[in-house]
Amino acid sequence: MICPEWQERQLIPPLNKEVWYELLRLGMDIYDVVYILENGYDCPMGKRRKGIFEKCIRRRDRIIKVVVELKLSKRGVEYWKLRHVGEYGV
């Protein structure tokens, strides 16, 4: 399977079903997540720890938020893990 990239690292599709359900509920896929990471803005919420990035984008009257974490595989390769996708009103 070919995974999309962001900041020269692969974005691995979510392994837990809750994140899959979040994507399905919003009608999104992994490529939409990459689009938000590349074109979104830093979310105004609290600070995340090092290696976790949170980006938001406005869609009609809602704000879509994606959260990814930089991980290291057993082979020493860095990749992005999708942690959360959500939406909230403005």
C-alpha angles and dihedrals in degrees: 000000000000113000124203119246135229122184090358093300128103120255106222116212112249116277097198120075096226091067090046089053090050090053093046093047090055094043092241137132135199092276090057087055090054090049091054092047091052099039104025130095131239109276116245093229125105126304119278125214122265114291095027119104127192122193131178136197131186118240112182106302095342135077118223116208127194125189122197131179128209109235136179120227124220088258091057097255119137118227140165119253117202107231105171144002119187146149135216137177127258 
